[in-house]
Amino acid sequence: PPSEQLNLVVIGHVDSGKSTLMGRLLLELGVVDSRALHKCEREANALSKSSFKFAFLLDQAEDERSHGVTIEVGTAFFDTPSRQVNVLDAPGHRDFVP
């Protein structure tokens, strides 16, 4: 039988939208609520990075937000009716890829 656990790693080139995609997915699935998104939106606007509001749901370190790049692997978890899903949001910049 298939495993009940599904591990997803999001990889791609720097600035390809990996964190934004994952933040949007988490919002659509209800893993994060509109208050969390609103907080990230305020913080993104304060840094003149309004398009980063979804990415900030995963990129939570101050240096990640100020530079607009994922430095540490971000993690998120959610359940579906048949699976436990673990999502890893990997850095794309070659200086931060483990």
C-alpha positions as CSV (number, residue, x, y, z in Angstrom):
1,P,0.0,0.0,0.0
2,P,1.2,3.6,-0.6
3,S,2.6,5.5,2.3
4,E,0.4,7.9,4.2
5,Q,3.2,10.4,4.2
6,L,4.2,12.5,1.2
7,N,7.4,14.6,1.3
8,L,7.7,17.4,-1.3
9,V,10.8,19.5,-1.9
10,V,10.4,22.6,-3.9
11,I,13.5,23.4,-5.8
12,G,14.3,25.8,-8.6
13,H,16.5,28.7,-9.6
14,V,16.8,31.8,-7.4
15,D,13.8,34.2,-7.9
16,S,11.7,31.6,-9.6
17,G,8.9,31.9,-7.1
18,K,9.3,28.8,-4.9
19,S,8.5,30.4,-1.6
20,T,5.7,32.5,-3.2
21,L,4.1,29.3,-4.6
22,M,4.3,27.5,-1.3
23,G,2.9,30.4,0.6
24,R,0.0,30.7,-1.8
25,L,-0.6,26.9,-1.5
26,L,-0.6,27.0,2.3
27,L,-3.1,29.9,2.2
28,E,-5.4,28.1,-0.3
29,L,-5.3,25.0,1.8
30,G,-6.2,26.9,5.0
31,V,-2.9,26.0,6.7
32,V,-2.4,29.7,7.3
33,D,-5.2,32.2,7.9
34,S,-5.8,35.7,6.5
35,R,-4.4,37.3,9.6
36,A,-1.0,35.7,9.1
37,L,-1.1,36.8,5.5
38,H,-2.1,40.3,6.5
39,K,0.8,40.5,8.9
40,C,3.2,39.3,6.2
41,E,1.7,41.8,3.8
42,R,2.3,44.7,6.2
43,E,5.9,43.6,6.7
44,A,6.5,43.1,3.0
45,N,5.1,46.6,2.3
46,A,7.3,48.1,5.0
47,L,10.4,46.7,3.2
48,S,9.1,47.8,-0.2
49,K,8.7,44.2,-1.2
50,S,4.9,43.9,-1.6
51,S,5.1,41.0,-4.0
52,F,6.8,38.9,-1.3
53,K,3.8,38.6,1.0
54,F,3.2,34.9,0.3
55,A,6.9,34.1,0.4
56,F,7.1,35.7,3.9
57,L,4.8,33.0,5.2
58,L,7.8,30.6,4.8
59,D,10.8,33.0,4.8
60,Q,10.5,34.2,8.4
61,A,14.1,35.1,9.3
62,E,14.9,38.9,9.2
63,D,17.9,38.4,6.9
64,E,15.7,36.4,4.4
65,R,13.1,39.1,4.4
66,S,15.4,42.0,4.0
67,H,17.4,40.4,1.2
68,G,14.4,38.8,-0.5
69,V,16.0,35.3,-0.7
70,T,15.4,32.0,1.1
71,I,18.5,31.2,3.1
72,E,17.3,28.3,5.3
73,V,15.1,25.4,4.2
74,G,11.5,26.4,5.0
75,T,9.1,23.7,6.3
76,A,5.4,23.4,6.3
77,F,3.0,20.6,7.1
78,F,-0.6,19.8,6.2
79,D,-3.0,16.9,6.0
80,T,-5.3,15.7,3.2
81,P,-7.9,13.0,3.7
82,S,-5.4,10.4,2.6
83,R,-1.9,11.8,3.3
84,Q,0.3,13.7,5.7
85,V,2.2,16.2,3.6
86,N,5.6,17.6,4.5
87,V,6.8,20.5,2.3
88,L,10.4,21.7,2.2
89,D,11.0,25.0,0.5
90,A,14.7,25.0,-0.6
91,P,16.9,28.0,-1.2
92,G,17.6,28.7,-4.9
93,H,20.7,30.9,-4.6
94,R,23.9,28.9,-5.0
95,D,25.4,30.5,-1.9
96,F,22.7,29.0,0.3
97,V,22.0,25.6,-1.4
98,P,23.0,22.9,1.2
